[in-house]
Amino acid sequence: MNEPLIEKTTGWRGTREIWIEAAYQALVESGIDAVKVMPLAERLGLSRTSFYGHFSDREDLLDALTTLWQSKNTGNLIRRTEDYAETITEAVLNIFDLWLQAELFDSRLEFAVRSWAHADAALAKLLEEADRIRVDALQALFVRFGYETTYASIRANTIYLSQIGYISMIKDGPQEPLEPRLKRMPYYAEIFTGRKVSDAEIARFMARHPIPNT
């Protein structure tokens, strides 16, 4: 049985944010069927009625989850494509930061939303639109660095589809150690761009992702 996530205080209804966080945890751990008011209330150590002080119904909470996913994963990807970079290889390494930092791009949430969309037609449309927007942003990045539109599109799709496939593969399998993954990323950047990554760019990228001491 889950321990309450917060310390219960008489008369306190919690906050909208802690309900969303509890819903997020249930979604990524067990899927959309686990995101229900009563189990979340028990998880939080709050009454069921306290939920309705923050949300009109379960659908309102689910809308909050999709908004979180859109703002975090799609919003941060777009912003990353617009970040300053002197070269296309540096720009692609900036994109790779997303795959390594959950605070920028939440892979667990991405997988959970994609699984949820199989049973929700409206969400499936939002997901299709998000995929288009993300690929368009990546394509615009390549165009900015002088790539012809068709080649920019192919490279953008290759980067994006490779990562979405990677997320699907590792969800229930063993987590890949950080060190070998990091060492491969400059080679990925070279393959995706067709250009060599400089030693200085590799050094800056590695400095952003220090390998923890074991």
Sequence and secondary structure as in RCSB ss.txt:
>XXXX:A:sequence
MNEPLIEKTTGWRGTREIWIEAAYQALVESGIDAVKVMPLAERLGLSRTSFYGHFSDREDLLDALTTLWQSKNTG
NLIRRTEDYAETITEAVLNIFDLWLQAELFDSRLEFAVRSWAHADAALAKLLEEADRIRVDALQALFVRFGYETT
YASIRANTIYLSQIGYISMIKDGPQEPLEPRLKRMPYYAEIFTGRKVSDAEIARFMARHPIPNT
>XXXX:A:secstr
    SS   TT    HHHHHHHHHHHHHHH GGG  HHHHHHHHT  HHHHTTT SSHHHHHHHHHHHHIIIIIH
HHHHHHHS  SSHHHHHHHHHHHHH TTTS HHHHHHHHHHHTT HHHHHHHHHHHHHHHHHHHHHHHHTT  HH
HHHHHHHHHHHHHHHHHHHHSSS    HHHHHHHHHHHHHHHHSS   HHHHHHHHHHS     
